[in-house]
Amino acid sequence: MSRPTIGAWVKPPNDSLKFNVDVSVKSNYDEACIGGCLRDHTGSIYRAFNGLTTPLKRHNQAECLNVQKRQ
């Protein structure tokens, strides 16, 4: 089996879903956006979201807080 390249989407196991989230922040931390999607092993999208968010210096923290808000 070949290894995935950096940045390539890796499908989840059959009958599973995968949730991908990403945050983009301006270099001066005054604006930020977030987006995410829930896909199955075929790549079909079940749910997606995007929007503005509070800029935080830690991207993982921003992703977690915003996913929690959108549940």
Secondary structure, DSSP 4 states (H G I P E B T S, - for coil): -PPPPTT---PPPTT-EEEEEEEEE-TTSS-EEEEEEEEETT--EEEEEEEEE---S-HHHHHHHHHHHT-
